[in-house]
Amino acid sequence: MFVKIYQYHIREDKTDEYLLIQEKASEVYSRYLDFHTMYLKSKDDGTKWIEISRYKDESEYQKGMNLINEQEEIQELFDAFQSLLVSDRKEISEENYIEKKEIHTFE
């Protein structure tokens, strides 16, 4: 599995808008990619979010993203997303990982 991890800060009063944008973006992504995304909000900093997305492999991710980035709708959603970022913390960090093993211990 290929994994992308993003970290960013969303204004606390914009959480509902943020989640709606993510839902709409996921609809676009699902047309071109098979993926699973998890959104985590920090318990210690109400503005800090981590987004973890898993894809079959990096090649499939790149092919899908090339098609997704051609969609006008996705650029509009990204612009809306950027408008929700905390004004003095507009940086979006992005990291790439390869998943080696998944362990489930829930009963």
NUTIVEX-808054 format. One record per residue: residue in one letter; x, y, z of N, C-alpha, C, CB in turn. Coordinates in steps of 0.001 Angstrom, whole numbers, padded with zeros to 6 digits, always signed. Atoms other than C-alpha are relative to their C-alpha. Glycine has a CB too. Layout:
N
AXYZXYZXYZXYZ;...
# end
This chain:
107
M+000838-001192+000000+000000+000000+000000+000879+001251+000000-000952+000001+001222;F-000643-001309+000012+001049+003546-000753-000832+000902+000907+000117+000589-001470;V+000702-000820-000996+000175+006021+002025+000480+001444-000090+000222-000557+001434;K-000283-001436-000039-000027+009811+001935-000499+000526+001340-000678+000764-001206;I+000397-000625-001259-000090+011769+005185+000164+001505-000138+000841-000548+001199;Y+000001-001460+000040-001020+015441+005275-000278+000515+001400-001053+000544-001017;Q+000272-000665-001276-000970+017748+008267-000226+001476-000284+001175-000207+001025;Y+000335-001400+000222-002570+021182+008387-000856+000488+001166-000742+000192-001359;H+000777-000628-001077-004479+023606+010639-001232+000679-000591+000868+001029+000788;I+001292-000539+000442-008166+024373+010043-000578+000872+001123-000998-001159-000384;R+000627-000853-001019-009904+027262+011819-001090-000797+000718-000598+001301-000643;E+000927+000809-000804-011944+025756+014648-001466+000236-000353+000209+000290+001465;D+001396-000291+000333-015156+027485+013540-000371-000465-001408-000262+001491+000130;K+000229+000434+001380-014829+025937+010050+000019-001520-000157+001042+000612-000907;T-000072+001460+000052-014856+022218+010933-001079-000601-000899-000123-000575+001399;D+001084+000562+000821-018247+021524+009336+000254+000247-001489-001358+000608+000411;E-000309-000304+001400-017236+023285+006113+001139-000883-000502+000368+001488-000162;Y-001140+000842+000344-013944+021383+006103-000447-001428-000323+001017-000011+001148;L+000452+001379+000216-015663+018006+006425-000864-000119-001254-000781-000499+001218;L+000807+000008+001218-018122+018892+003661+000892+000060-001245-000988+001181+000005;I-000949-000079+001119-015263+019861+001331+000686-001345-000193+001055+001111+000243;Q-000676+001301+000097-013494+016582+002133-000937-001056-000583+000509-000451+001385;E+000977+000955+000543-016663+014634+001383-000155+000185-001512-001371+000169+000701;K+000128-000284+001433-017044+016354-001998+001266-000410-000754-000292+001496-000227;A-001261+000382+000639-013351+015829-002806+000101-001517-000107+001204+000562+000788;S-000030+001464+000027-013683+012146-001924-000856-000547-001135-000480-000568+001338;E+000847+000417+001122-016499+011841-004465+000764+000103-001317-001282+000859-000061;V-000800-000171+001218-014180+013184-007160+001099-001065-000045+000619+001431-000062;Y-001086+000982-000060-011271+010975-006053-000505-001404-000324+000655+000014+001387;S+000515+001365+000177-013464+007864-006056-000313-000327-001456-001246-000193+000836;R+000206+000248+001434-014098+008303-009791+001260-000553-000661-000431+001290-000707;Y-001276+000338+000635-010407+007669-010481+000911-000898+000839+000729+001256-000327;L-000888+000738-000896-008890+005922-007457-000785-000873+000976+000893+000968+000770;D+000485+000809-001106-009542+003131-005006+000843+000423+001200+000107-001570-000298;F-000753-000548-001131-008576+004636-001647-000812-000073+001284+000409+001451-000279;H+000643-000097-001312-009343+004851+002042+000666+001158+000730+000119-001355+000821;T-000551-001161-000698-008925+008104+003986-000582+000105+001397-000274+001288-000787;M+000378-000217-001391-009010+008804+007700+000408+001434+000365+000681-001063+000960;Y-000269-001369-000432-009212+012316+009197+000091-000003+001525-001114+000995-000507;L-000226-000033-001442-007794+012854+012669+000135+001441+000470+001256-000812+000378;K-000087-001337-000592-008320+015975+014789+000730-000121+001329-001423+000640+000192;S-000794+000025-001227-005816+016673+017551-000858+000301+001229+001147+001004-000094;K+000666-000275-001277-007096+016518+021113+000654+001179+000713+000030-001245+000903;D-000757-001051-000682-004425+019034+022163-000053+001353-000701+001426-000423+000138;D+000054-001229+000789-004748+021606+019361-001223-000104-000905+001327+000219-000839;G+001264+000100+000716-008276+022155+018048+000047+000380-001468-000988+000839+000665;T-000125-000367+001411-006968+023451+014713+000776-001042-000803+000679+001351-000125;K-000915+000922+000681-004574+020598+013909-000719-001263-000480+001152-000381+000932;W+000590+001178+000620-005699+017855+011525+001080-000808-000689-001099+000395-001000;I-000847+000900+000768-003951+014835+010060-000924-000821-000890+000882-000921+000936;E+000763+000747+001006-005258+013174+006911+000892-001146-000482-000453+000931-001207;I-000763+001176+000410-004094+009629+006137-000781-000720-001090+000282-000949+001212;S+000652+000657+001131-004926+008155+002737+000840-001176-000465-000228+000993-001160;R-000659+001225+000462-004120+004639+001558-000467-000322-001411-000295-001191+000958;Y+000250+000342+001398-003860+003598-002095+000660-001333-000308+000526+001108-000952;K-000536+001312+000380-003123+000294-003838+001522+000048-000139-000636-000478-001319;D-001448-000178+000163+000335+001461-004919+000258+001398-000557+000609-001101-000944;E-000343-001354+000407+002186+004608-005917-000311+000255-001477+001468+000261+000272;S+000279-000143+001431+001781+004007-009650-001478+000307-000242+000404-001279-000756;E+001443-000243+000133-002026+003802-009378-000363+001382+000542-000809-001093+000743;Y+000227-001323-000578-001984+006893-007161+000356+001085-001021+000831+000181+001299;Q-000456-001018+000957+000012+008887-009739-000924+000085-001214+001432-000306-000457;K+000910+000008+001157-002232+007807-012640-001313+000689+000356-000270-001451-000478;G+001262-000595-000433-005363+008730-010697+000124+001492+000240-000491-000677+001257;M-000185-001421-000304-003973+012058-009516+000156+000831-001264+001216+000194+000896;N-000120-000725+001269-003062+013062-013058-001378+000311-000575+000826-000814-001016;L+001375-000210+000485-006727+012632-014018-000778+000933+000923-000737-001345-000123;I+000713-000826-000986-008073+014200-010817+000392+001463-000135+000290-000490+001430;N-000473-001385+000069-005913+017306-011184-000470+000728-001252+001503+000028+000057;E+000572-000621+001195-007458+017927-014615-001432+000477+000229+000033-000978-001162;Q+001398-000334-000282-010887+018318-012993-000104+001394+000616-000628-001050+000942;E+000185-001367-000509-011962+021938-012495-000595-000025+001409-000914+000813-000950;E+000668+000107-001303-014124+020865-009544+001007-000200+001132-001006-001157-000012;I-000961+000280-001073-011109+019613-007589+000801+001254+000332+000951-001151-000403;Q-000718-001247-000276-009289+022935-007974-000872+000945+000814+000439+000679-001313;E+000923-000839-000769-012377+024773-006708-000081-000476+001451-001402-000009-000644;L+000051+000552-001362-012553+022430-003706+001301+000285+000752-000264-001522-000044;F-001276-000292-000651-008840+022921-002991+000078+001472+000403+001173-000360-000931;D+000017-001430-000340-009259+026701-003099-000874+000238+001230-000514+000844-001198;A+000895-000130-001160-012190+026414-000664+000673-000542+001253-001333-000741-000250;F-000732+000587-001115-010085+024146+001572+001051+000982+000522+000664-001326-000426;Q-001055-000933-000412-007204+026648+001605-000563+001205+000739+000790+000468-001212;S+000606-001154-000667-009595+029411+002672-000357-000302+001455-001246+000443-000755;L+000329+000396-001371-010303+027433+005878+001224-000132+000898-000747-001304-000015;L-001222+000165-000776-006671+027219+006956+000189+001168+000964+001213-000125-000929;V-000318-001039-000973-005582+029147+010058+000956+000981-000668+000626-000607+001311;S-000717-001006+000791-004207+032424+008696+001506+000014+000226-000547+001353+000306;D-001447-000032-000248-000793+032232+010382+000633-001399-000065+000279+000628+001368;R-000510+001372+000101-000421+028463+009775-000505-000629-001303-000443-000857+001238;K+000533+000442+001286-001182+028029+006072+000773-001166-000609-000004+001147-000963;E-000809+001083+000543+001480+025365+005565-000741-001333+000062+001321-000099+000755;I+000540+001359+000061+000319+021913+004494+001191-000931-000157-001042-000177-001188;S-001118+000944+000144+002869+019203+005194-000515-001273-000658+000659-000319+001385;E+000361+001181+000770+002850+016132+002970+001157-000990+000081-000330+000365-001485;E-001020+001050-000084+004684+012831+003453-000507-001254-000700+000364-000309+001481;N+000312+001248+000692+004804+009545+001541+000547-001183+000791+000579+000007-001433;Y-000396+001208-000722+004952+006084+003108-000402-001240-000800-000642-000031+001412;I+000382+001306+000516+004793+002448+002124-000440-000821+001205+001185-000700-000792;E+000512+000832-001100+002606+000299+004372+000592-001396-000128-001569-000059-000010;K-000634+001313+000003+004436-002881+005306-000874-001080+000617+001308+000064+000733;K+000849+001009-000654+001931-004583+007577-001099+000696+000765+000828-000909+000949;E+001135-000521-000758-001471-003961+009076-000395-001065+001020-001212+000372-000946;I+000366+000923-001074-002413-005517+012402-001314+000467+000615+001126-000085+001085;H+001285-000310-000640-005971-005661+013745-000058-000737+001324-001212-000397-000915;T+000111+000631-001318-006433-006297+017459-001358+000252+000640+001099+000507+000919;F+001326-000284-000546-010045-005192+017881-000817-001286+000067-000731+001065-000854;E+000877+001162-000114-012554-007749+019090-001428+000428+000038+000329-000816+001229;
# end
